[in-house]
Amino acid sequence: MDLTNYYGRRVLVPKGTVPPDERIAVLPTMNVGTKTVRCLRCNTASPKEEVALPHGQFYCPHCLQLGRVSTLDQFYHVAETNQFAIPKAPLSWHGQLSPLQARISAKVCQGMVDHQRQLLWAVTGAGKTEMIFAGLAAALSRGERVAVASPRVDVIIELFPRLQQAFAHVPIAVLHGRQEEPYHYRQLTLCTTHQLLRFYHAFDNLVVDEVDAFPYAANSALLFATDQAVKVDGGLLLMTATPGRVLLHQAHRGQLQVSYLPLRYHGHSLPQVKEILVTGWRKKVVKGCLPAAVVRQVSSWERTGRRFLFFVPHVADLKPVAACLSCQCPRLNFRTVHAGDPQRLAKVALMRTEKIQALVTTTILERGVTFPGIDLGVLGADDTVFSSSALVQIAGRVGRSAKRPDGKVLFWVDSCCRSVNEAKRQVIYLNQRGRRVKDELSAM
C-alpha cells in the first residue's frame, strides 16, 4: 500500500472500512447537529431535511463534483511529512527579471521563507508567474511542499508547460476536473482551487492566482479549502491584477503583506480602451446583421490577418453572433467557445497555435490565457455580466507581447454605464502609476 496517497489529504472511504495501516487516521466527514448538517470537507451547513438520506443518514450537495460526502463515509488521512528527495537546483528557468520585478520577487521570496500571508497586486501582463519562480525554487530547496492553484482550468492548462519548463527536474502533480491521470504524491502541485478541498494541512506554501475570479471570489467553500490546505504555520500568497474590497480591506488592516507592481514586464502601458456606441445591437443580431461599426472593424482584422478575441455577454449570444460573422465576414476563420463547451480546450489550443484567426467567447477567457499580438472587442460591454474588474482583465489580454506591446481594445456598448466607465478609469489610473514608477526608476 502506498501511504503517500494519504499524505496531507482527506480520502473518502466507506464507513467501517478498517485502515490497512495503523499510521492512517480515520476522520469524520460530517458534523450532524440538531437542525443542520455541516460538511467537514467544504464547511457548508445544510438544513437536515434537505440533505437527508434513508435510515437517518445525510450527504453534502455542495461539493458533489469531487465525489459525494455523506455520513456513510469516513476520511483517511496521514499528516504531511514532506517525504521528498530535495532537489539540488530545482529552477531551470534562466530568464531575466526587470529591476522592479526582481525587487518584488525578492520580497515575495522572503515572505515565503517567513510563511507570511501575502498579496501580489500586479497589472495584467506584469509577469506574476515569473516573479514567484525564485520563491518556489527556494521553498523546494528547503524541502517544503508547495502548490500553485487557480480557479480556472484554462489557467492551469496554460501554467503547466511554463512551470514544467521552469522546474524541469521537479515532478509536478497536475490536478483539475478534466485530468484523467491518477493522483501522485509530488512536492510541487498545480491545481484548480476546487481540488484544494481534497487537501488538509498539506502545503508549507500555497500560491493562489486570480483570486478575484469566478468561482473563487466570495466562495466560502473555496476560501475554507484554501485555509485548510495550508499547514497551520504555512504561508499563503494571493495574486491578482484586480483585488476586491475584501482583499484591500485585509491589506489596509495589515493582515496581508502587499507587493504592488503597476508596470507590465516589458515596461509599456496598458492599451487604452475605446468605447463605441452601437445602439440596439442585439436586435440587429437577431435579424442577422452585426452593427456597421463592428463589421467594419472585424472586416479590417480579417483583411489584415490580425488575430483577435471577440467577447459576448452570454452563451446564448454565441450562435447568432457567429451566424452574422459567417455571413458578413465569410473568410474569417474562427470558433466559438464557452465554459460548457466540450471542445473548449482544443479550441483554445487552435488559437494559441495560430491555426484560427479569432475566438468568439464568453467571459471564460477574460483572464489566465495569453495570445501574443492580439486585438479584441467586447460586444455589449455594458451588459451587467461584465463587472469593471472583468473588463479590466479582458482589456489586459492585449499588448502582452514585448514584440507588440500595443493593440486595439474596443468596447461596443448599447449605452453608457458605470462598469465601463470604471474600467476605463482603472486603466488610466494604472498607467499613471506605471509612468510614475518608470520615472522613479530612471531617476535612481
Secondary structure as a PSIPRED ss2 file (coil, helix, strand):
# PSIPRED VFORMAT (PSIPRED V4.0)

   1 M C   1.000  0.000  0.000
   2 D C   1.000  0.000  0.000
   3 L H   0.000  1.000  0.000
   4 T H   0.000  1.000  0.000
   5 N H   0.000  1.000  0.000
   6 Y H   0.000  1.000  0.000
   7 Y E   0.000  0.000  1.000
   8 G C   1.000  0.000  0.000
   9 R E   0.000  0.000  1.000
  10 R C   1.000  0.000  0.000
  11 V E   0.000  0.000  1.000
  12 L E   0.000  0.000  1.000
  13 V E   0.000  0.000  1.000
  14 P E   0.000  0.000  1.000
  15 K C   1.000  0.000  0.000
  16 G C   1.000  0.000  0.000
  17 T C   1.000  0.000  0.000
  18 V C   1.000  0.000  0.000
  19 P C   1.000  0.000  0.000
  20 P C   1.000  0.000  0.000
  21 D C   1.000  0.000  0.000
  22 E C   1.000  0.000  0.000
  23 R C   1.000  0.000  0.000
  24 I C   1.000  0.000  0.000
  25 A E   0.000  0.000  1.000
  26 V E   0.000  0.000  1.000
  27 L E   0.000  0.000  1.000
  28 P C   1.000  0.000  0.000
  29 T C   1.000  0.000  0.000
  30 M E   0.000  0.000  1.000
  31 N E   0.000  0.000  1.000
  32 V E   0.000  0.000  1.000
  33 G C   1.000  0.000  0.000
  34 T C   1.000  0.000  0.000
  35 K C   1.000  0.000  0.000
  36 T E   0.000  0.000  1.000
  37 V E   0.000  0.000  1.000
  38 R E   0.000  0.000  1.000
  39 C E   0.000  0.000  1.000
  40 L C   1.000  0.000  0.000
  41 R C   1.000  0.000  0.000
  42 C C   1.000  0.000  0.000
  43 N C   1.000  0.000  0.000
  44 T C   1.000  0.000  0.000
  45 A E   0.000  0.000  1.000
  46 S E   0.000  0.000  1.000
  47 P E   0.000  0.000  1.000
  48 K H   0.000  1.000  0.000
  49 E H   0.000  1.000  0.000
  50 E H   0.000  1.000  0.000
  51 V C   1.000  0.000  0.000
  52 A E   0.000  0.000  1.000
  53 L E   0.000  0.000  1.000
  54 P H   0.000  1.000  0.000
  55 H H   0.000  1.000  0.000
  56 G H   0.000  1.000  0.000
  57 Q E   0.000  0.000  1.000
  58 F E   0.000  0.000  1.000
  59 Y E   0.000  0.000  1.000
  60 C C   1.000  0.000  0.000
  61 P C   1.000  0.000  0.000
  62 H C   1.000  0.000  0.000
  63 C C   1.000  0.000  0.000
  64 L H   0.000  1.000  0.000
  65 Q H   0.000  1.000  0.000
  66 L H   0.000  1.000  0.000
  67 G C   1.000  0.000  0.000
  68 R C   1.000  0.000  0.000
  69 V C   1.000  0.000  0.000
  70 S E   0.000  0.000  1.000
  71 T C   1.000  0.000  0.000
  72 L C   1.000  0.000  0.000
  73 D E   0.000  0.000  1.000
  74 Q E   0.000  0.000  1.000
  75 F E   0.000  0.000  1.000
  76 Y E   0.000  0.000  1.000
  77 H E   0.000  0.000  1.000
  78 V E   0.000  0.000  1.000
  79 A C   1.000  0.000  0.000
  80 E C   1.000  0.000  0.000
  81 T C   1.000  0.000  0.000
  82 N C   1.000  0.000  0.000
  83 Q C   1.000  0.000  0.000
  84 F C   1.000  0.000  0.000
  85 A C   1.000  0.000  0.000
  86 I C   1.000  0.000  0.000
  87 P C   1.000  0.000  0.000
  88 K C   1.000  0.000  0.000
  89 A C   1.000  0.000  0.000
  90 P C   1.000  0.000  0.000
  91 L C   1.000  0.000  0.000
  92 S C   1.000  0.000  0.000
  93 W C   1.000  0.000  0.000
  94 H C   1.000  0.000  0.000
  95 G C   1.000  0.000  0.000
  96 Q C   1.000  0.000  0.000
  97 L C   1.000  0.000  0.000
  98 S C   1.000  0.000  0.000
  99 P H   0.000  1.000  0.000
 100 L H   0.000  1.000  0.000
 101 Q H   0.000  1.000  0.000
 102 A H   0.000  1.000  0.000
 103 R H   0.000  1.000  0.000
 104 I H   0.000  1.000  0.000
 105 S H   0.000  1.000  0.000
 106 A H   0.000  1.000  0.000
 107 K H   0.000  1.000  0.000
 108 V H   0.000  1.000  0.000
 109 C H   0.000  1.000  0.000
 110 Q H   0.000  1.000  0.000
 111 G H   0.000  1.000  0.000
 112 M H   0.000  1.000  0.000
 113 V H   0.000  1.000  0.000
 114 D C   1.000  0.000  0.000
 115 H C   1.000  0.000  0.000
 116 Q C   1.000  0.000  0.000
 117 R E   0.000  0.000  1.000
 118 Q E   0.000  0.000  1.000
 119 L E   0.000  0.000  1.000
 120 L E   0.000  0.000  1.000
 121 W E   0.000  0.000  1.000
 122 A E   0.000  0.000  1.000
 123 V C   1.000  0.000  0.000
 124 T C   1.000  0.000  0.000
 125 G C   1.000  0.000  0.000
 126 A C   1.000  0.000  0.000
 127 G C   1.000  0.000  0.000
 128 K H   0.000  1.000  0.000
 129 T H   0.000  1.000  0.000
 130 E H   0.000  1.000  0.000
 131 M H   0.000  1.000  0.000
 132 I C   1.000  0.000  0.000
 133 F H   0.000  1.000  0.000
 134 A H   0.000  1.000  0.000
 135 G H   0.000  1.000  0.000
 136 L H   0.000  1.000  0.000
 137 A H   0.000  1.000  0.000
 138 A H   0.000  1.000  0.000
 139 A H   0.000  1.000  0.000
 140 L H   0.000  1.000  0.000
 141 S H   0.000  1.000  0.000
 142 R C   1.000  0.000  0.000
 143 G C   1.000  0.000  0.000
 144 E C   1.000  0.000  0.000
 145 R C   1.000  0.000  0.000
 146 V E   0.000  0.000  1.000
 147 A E   0.000  0.000  1.000
 148 V E   0.000  0.000  1.000
 149 A E   0.000  0.000  1.000
 150 S E   0.000  0.000  1.000
 151 P C   1.000  0.000  0.000
 152 R C   1.000  0.000  0.000
 153 V H   0.000  1.000  0.000
 154 D H   0.000  1.000  0.000
 155 V H   0.000  1.000  0.000
 156 I H   0.000  1.000  0.000
 157 I H   0.000  1.000  0.000
 158 E H   0.000  1.000  0.000
 159 L H   0.000  1.000  0.000
 160 F H   0.000  1.000  0.000
 161 P H   0.000  1.000  0.000
 162 R H   0.000  1.000  0.000
 163 L H   0.000  1.000  0.000
 164 Q H   0.000  1.000  0.000
 165 Q H   0.000  1.000  0.000
 166 A H   0.000  1.000  0.000
 167 F C   1.000  0.000  0.000
 168 A C   1.000  0.000  0.000
 169 H C   1.000  0.000  0.000
 170 V C   1.000  0.000  0.000
 171 P C   1.000  0.000  0.000
 172 I E   0.000  0.000  1.000
 173 A E   0.000  0.000  1.000
 174 V E   0.000  0.000  1.000
 175 L E   0.000  0.000  1.000
 176 H C   1.000  0.000  0.000
 177 G C   1.000  0.000  0.000
 178 R C   1.000  0.000  0.000
 179 Q C   1.000  0.000  0.000
 180 E C   1.000  0.000  0.000
 181 E C   1.000  0.000  0.000
 182 P C   1.000  0.000  0.000
 183 Y C   1.000  0.000  0.000
 184 H C   1.000  0.000  0.000
 185 Y C   1.000  0.000  0.000
 186 R C   1.000  0.000  0.000
 187 Q C   1.000  0.000  0.000
 188 L E   0.000  0.000  1.000
 189 T E   0.000  0.000  1.000
 190 L E   0.000  0.000  1.000
 191 C E   0.000  0.000  1.000
 192 T E   0.000  0.000  1.000
 193 T H   0.000  1.000  0.000
 194 H H   0.000  1.000  0.000
 195 Q H   0.000  1.000  0.000
 196 L H   0.000  1.000  0.000
 197 L H   0.000  1.000  0.000
 198 R H   0.000  1.000  0.000
 199 F E   0.000  0.000  1.000
 200 Y C   1.000  0.000  0.000
 201 H C   1.000  0.000  0.000
 202 A C   1.000  0.000  0.000
 203 F E   0.000  0.000  1.000
 204 D E   0.000  0.000  1.000
 205 N E   0.000  0.000  1.000
 206 L E   0.000  0.000  1.000
 207 V E   0.000  0.000  1.000
 208 V E   0.000  0.000  1.000
 209 D E   0.000  0.000  1.000
 210 E C   1.000  0.000  0.000
 211 V C   1.000  0.000  0.000
 212 D C   1.000  0.000  0.000
 213 A C   1.000  0.000  0.000
 214 F C   1.000  0.000  0.000
 215 P C   1.000  0.000  0.000
 216 Y C   1.000  0.000  0.000
 217 A C   1.000  0.000  0.000
 218 A C   1.000  0.000  0.000
 219 N C   1.000  0.000  0.000
 220 S H   0.000  1.000  0.000
 221 A H   0.000  1.000  0.000
 222 L H   0.000  1.000  0.000
 223 L H   0.000  1.000  0.000
 224 F H   0.000  1.000  0.000
 225 A H   0.000  1.000  0.000
 226 T H   0.000  1.000  0.000
 227 D H   0.000  1.000  0.000
 228 Q H   0.000  1.000  0.000
 229 A H   0.000  1.000  0.000
 230 V E   0.000  0.000  1.000
 231 K E   0.000  0.000  1.000
 232 V E   0.000  0.000  1.000
 233 D E   0.000  0.000  1.000
 234 G E   0.000  0.000  1.000
 235 G E   0.000  0.000  1.000
 236 L E   0.000  0.000  1.000
 237 L E   0.000  0.000  1.000
 238 L E   0.000  0.000  1.000
 239 M E   0.000  0.000  1.000
 240 T E   0.000  0.000  1.000
 241 A C   1.000  0.000  0.000
 242 T C   1.000  0.000  0.000
 243 P C   1.000  0.000  0.000
 244 G C   1.000  0.000  0.000
 245 R H   0.000  1.000  0.000
 246 V H   0.000  1.000  0.000
 247 L H   0.000  1.000  0.000
 248 L H   0.000  1.000  0.000
 249 H H   0.000  1.000  0.000
 250 Q H   0.000  1.000  0.000
 251 A H   0.000  1.000  0.000
 252 H H   0.000  1.000  0.000
 253 R C   1.000  0.000  0.000
 254 G C   1.000  0.000  0.000
 255 Q C   1.000  0.000  0.000
 256 L C   1.000  0.000  0.000
 257 Q E   0.000  0.000  1.000
 258 V E   0.000  0.000  1.000
 259 S E   0.000  0.000  1.000
 260 Y E   0.000  0.000  1.000
 261 L E   0.000  0.000  1.000
 262 P C   1.000  0.000  0.000
 263 L C   1.000  0.000  0.000
 264 R C   1.000  0.000  0.000
 265 Y C   1.000  0.000  0.000
 266 H C   1.000  0.000  0.000
 267 G C   1.000  0.000  0.000
 268 H C   1.000  0.000  0.000
 269 S C   1.000  0.000  0.000
 270 L C   1.000  0.000  0.000
 271 P C   1.000  0.000  0.000
 272 Q C   1.000  0.000  0.000
 273 V E   0.000  0.000  1.000
 274 K E   0.000  0.000  1.000
 275 E E   0.000  0.000  1.000
 276 I E   0.000  0.000  1.000
 277 L E   0.000  0.000  1.000
 278 V C   1.000  0.000  0.000
 279 T C   1.000  0.000  0.000
 280 G C   1.000  0.000  0.000
 281 W H   0.000  1.000  0.000
 282 R H   0.000  1.000  0.000
 283 K H   0.000  1.000  0.000
 284 K H   0.000  1.000  0.000
 285 V H   0.000  1.000  0.000
 286 V H   0.000  1.000  0.000
 287 K C   1.000  0.000  0.000
 288 G C   1.000  0.000  0.000
 289 C C   1.000  0.000  0.000
 290 L C   1.000  0.000  0.000
 291 P C   1.000  0.000  0.000
 292 A H   0.000  1.000  0.000
 293 A H   0.000  1.000  0.000
 294 V H   0.000  1.000  0.000
 295 V H   0.000  1.000  0.000
 296 R H   0.000  1.000  0.000
 297 Q H   0.000  1.000  0.000
 298 V H   0.000  1.000  0.000
 299 S H   0.000  1.000  0.000
 300 S H   0.000  1.000  0.000
 301 W H   0.000  1.000  0.000
 302 E H   0.000  1.000  0.000
 303 R H   0.000  1.000  0.000
 304 T H   0.000  1.000  0.000
 305 G C   1.000  0.000  0.000
 306 R C   1.000  0.000  0.000
 307 R C   1.000  0.000  0.000
 308 F E   0.000  0.000  1.000
 309 L E   0.000  0.000  1.000
 310 F E   0.000  0.000  1.000
 311 F E   0.000  0.000  1.000
 312 V C   1.000  0.000  0.000
 313 P C   1.000  0.000  0.000
 314 H C   1.000  0.000  0.000
 315 V H   0.000  1.000  0.000
 316 A H   0.000  1.000  0.000
 317 D H   0.000  1.000  0.000
 318 L H   0.000  1.000  0.000
 319 K H   0.000  1.000  0.000
 320 P H   0.000  1.000  0.000
 321 V H   0.000  1.000  0.000
 322 A H   0.000  1.000  0.000
 323 A H   0.000  1.000  0.000
 324 C H   0.000  1.000  0.000
 325 L H   0.000  1.000  0.000
 326 S H   0.000  1.000  0.000
 327 C H   0.000  1.000  0.000
 328 Q H   0.000  1.000  0.000
 329 C C   1.000  0.000  0.000
 330 P C   1.000  0.000  0.000
 331 R C   1.000  0.000  0.000
 332 L C   1.000  0.000  0.000
 333 N C   1.000  0.000  0.000
 334 F E   0.000  0.000  1.000
 335 R E   0.000  0.000  1.000
 336 T E   0.000  0.000  1.000
 337 V E   0.000  0.000  1.000
 338 H C   1.000  0.000  0.000
 339 A C   1.000  0.000  0.000
 340 G C   1.000  0.000  0.000
 341 D C   1.000  0.000  0.000
 342 P C   1.000  0.000  0.000
 343 Q C   1.000  0.000  0.000
 344 R H   0.000  1.000  0.000
 345 L H   0.000  1.000  0.000
 346 A H   0.000  1.000  0.000
 347 K H   0.000  1.000  0.000
 348 V H   0.000  1.000  0.000
 349 A H   0.000  1.000  0.000
 350 L H   0.000  1.000  0.000
 351 M H   0.000  1.000  0.000
 352 R H   0.000  1.000  0.000
 353 T C   1.000  0.000  0.000
 354 E C   1.000  0.000  0.000
 355 K C   1.000  0.000  0.000
 356 I C   1.000  0.000  0.000
 357 Q C   1.000  0.000  0.000
 358 A E   0.000  0.000  1.000
 359 L E   0.000  0.000  1.000
 360 V E   0.000  0.000  1.000
 361 T E   0.000  0.000  1.000
 362 T C   1.000  0.000  0.000
 363 T H   0.000  1.000  0.000
 364 I H   0.000  1.000  0.000
 365 L H   0.000  1.000  0.000
 366 E C   1.000  0.000  0.000
 367 R C   1.000  0.000  0.000
 368 G C   1.000  0.000  0.000
 369 V C   1.000  0.000  0.000
 370 T C   1.000  0.000  0.000
 371 F C   1.000  0.000  0.000
 372 P C   1.000  0.000  0.000
 373 G C   1.000  0.000  0.000
 374 I C   1.000  0.000  0.000
 375 D E   0.000  0.000  1.000
 376 L E   0.000  0.000  1.000
 377 G E   0.000  0.000  1.000
 378 V E   0.000  0.000  1.000
 379 L E   0.000  0.000  1.000
 380 G C   1.000  0.000  0.000
 381 A C   1.000  0.000  0.000
 382 D C   1.000  0.000  0.000
 383 D C   1.000  0.000  0.000
 384 T C   1.000  0.000  0.000
 385 V C   1.000  0.000  0.000
 386 F C   1.000  0.000  0.000
 387 S C   1.000  0.000  0.000
 388 S H   0.000  1.000  0.000
 389 S H   0.000  1.000  0.000
 390 A H   0.000  1.000  0.000
 391 L H   0.000  1.000  0.000
 392 V H   0.000  1.000  0.000
 393 Q H   0.000  1.000  0.000
 394 I H   0.000  1.000  0.000
 395 A H   0.000  1.000  0.000
 396 G C   1.000  0.000  0.000
 397 R C   1.000  0.000  0.000
 398 V C   1.000  0.000  0.000
 399 G C   1.000  0.000  0.000
 400 R C   1.000  0.000  0.000
 401 S C   1.000  0.000  0.000
 402 A C   1.000  0.000  0.000
 403 K C   1.000  0.000  0.000
 404 R C   1.000  0.000  0.000
 405 P C   1.000  0.000  0.000
 406 D C   1.000  0.000  0.000
 407 G C   1.000  0.000  0.000
 408 K C   1.000  0.000  0.000
 409 V E   0.000  0.000  1.000
 410 L E   0.000  0.000  1.000
 411 F E   0.000  0.000  1.000
 412 W E   0.000  0.000  1.000
 413 V E   0.000  0.000  1.000
 414 D C   1.000  0.000  0.000
 415 S C   1.000  0.000  0.000
 416 C C   1.000  0.000  0.000
 417 C C   1.000  0.000  0.000
 418 R H   0.000  1.000  0.000
 419 S H   0.000  1.000  0.000
 420 V H   0.000  1.000  0.000
 421 N H   0.000  1.000  0.000
 422 E H   0.000  1.000  0.000
 423 A H   0.000  1.000  0.000
 424 K H   0.000  1.000  0.000
 425 R H   0.000  1.000  0.000
 426 Q H   0.000  1.000  0.000
 427 V H   0.000  1.000  0.000
 428 I H   0.000  1.000  0.000
 429 Y H   0.000  1.000  0.000
 430 L H   0.000  1.000  0.000
 431 N H   0.000  1.000  0.000
 432 Q H   0.000  1.000  0.000
 433 R H   0.000  1.000  0.000
 434 G H   0.000  1.000  0.000
 435 R H   0.000  1.000  0.000
 436 R H   0.000  1.000  0.000
 437 V H   0.000  1.000  0.000
 438 K H   0.000  1.000  0.000
 439 D H   0.000  1.000  0.000
 440 E H   0.000  1.000  0.000
 441 L H   0.000  1.000  0.000
 442 S H   0.000  1.000  0.000
 443 A H   0.000  1.000  0.000
 444 M C   1.000  0.000  0.000
